[in-house]
Amino acid sequence: MSAPPRTVLVAEPGEAEAIRAAVRAPDLAALGAGRRVARLEDAQALTDLLEDPAVSDPIYDLPRPFTVANVRGWIEHALEEQARGEGLLVLNWDEAGELTGYSKFSVWPERSAAEIGGAMRASRQSRGQGGAGALHSFGWMFERLGVRLIGLTAALDNVRSARLIDAAGFVRQGERDSVRPDGTVRRSLYWELTRDAWQAARAATGGTP
Ligand SMILES: CC(C)(COP(=O)(O)OP(=O)(O)OC[C@H]1O[C@@H](n2cnc3c(N)ncnc32)[C@H](O)[C@@H]1OP(=O)(O)O)[C@@H](O)C(=O)NCCC(=O)NCCS
């Protein structure tokens, strides 16, 4: 299951409450077109997406096996997390109404910290969209959720994720164990980025990325 970043920040009560409020009522228009919070009735479409190993194999915290009931339970759990201001499951839809990807945000308001995991439909992968989307999502987490720290993990062999996370300015901090829902462990690469470092890099490059 998702674990908070190794670095421990302490949020003032007001900061933590503002983060919880931002998670409960997320500014999804700023996250991107076609984004909306996953609903129980999306379980079939999300199951179909996750059944493709090119989408789900690299991700440790998904509700395996991918049955509609398990995925429905995962959505339900995410809605409960969102009500507490501690998590958010967002689905990405194209103009034709096809589910093209998802993003799962885990948030620790008292630590002003968050994590994101996600995937895109296989036909959309390796065309530069993931890198651009991830960069935008990181900025959204700092600016709209209001966290000061993001921690990320990726499978040791996930070259695309590692490249895009490095390129976004995240600092490698070795490896860590990621615990799957069934209790088994996946070894992961681990990165962190602070909002201060992200803002400084943006200022140095004139706003990009
Ligand atoms: C990870 C994922 C979101 C990346 O998005 P993407 O659109 O496929 O990736 P991009 O095309 O933006 O490429 C990202 C980087 O990987 C490189 N890359 C793309 N395809 C590659 C391939 N087949 N082999 C090696 N590198 C590749 C790109 O050149 C880019 O690196 P660069 O910026 O240094 O040039 C997407 O591939 C995906 O959904 N994968 C399945 C699930 C997953 O792994 N999720 C992440 C878990 S941490």
The ligand as an ORCA input file, in Angstrom:
! r2SCAN-3c Opt
* xyz 0 1
  C       4.738      5.367    -17.399
  C       3.894      6.095    -18.434
  C       2.839      6.975    -17.738
  C       4.856      7.004    -19.215
  O       4.154      7.700    -20.202
  P       4.574      7.587    -21.751
  O       3.724      8.521    -22.520
  O       4.538      6.156    -22.145
  O       6.086      8.060    -21.700
  P       6.790      9.157    -22.603
  O       6.524      8.865    -24.050
  O       6.411     10.507    -22.105
  O       8.301      8.846    -22.296
  C       8.889      9.001    -21.026
  C      10.371      8.759    -21.193
  O      10.609      7.394    -21.528
  C      11.260      7.309    -22.803
  N      10.651      6.178    -23.490
  C       9.460      6.155    -24.132
  N       9.236      4.906    -24.581
  C      10.281      4.158    -24.222
  C      10.620      2.778    -24.366
  N       9.787      1.942    -25.001
  N      11.784      2.344    -23.841
  C      12.608      3.184    -23.184
  N      12.338      4.495    -22.990
  C      11.182      4.961    -23.511
  C      10.992      8.611    -23.500
  O      11.999      8.907    -24.447
  C      10.999      9.566    -22.336
  O      12.315      9.826    -21.914
  P      13.049     11.196    -22.332
  O      12.158     12.304    -21.845
  O      14.336     11.109    -21.633
  O      13.127     11.170    -23.821
  C       3.183      5.145    -19.416
  O       4.157      4.472    -20.197
  C       2.327      4.100    -18.732
  O       1.161      4.339    -18.472
  N       2.937      2.929    -18.470
  C       2.231      1.803    -17.809
  C       2.008      2.045    -16.319
  C       3.191      2.611    -15.575
  O       4.323      2.200    -15.746
  N       2.887      3.572    -14.697
  C       3.875      4.264    -13.890
  C       4.108      3.566    -12.618
  S       5.356      4.426    -11.666
*
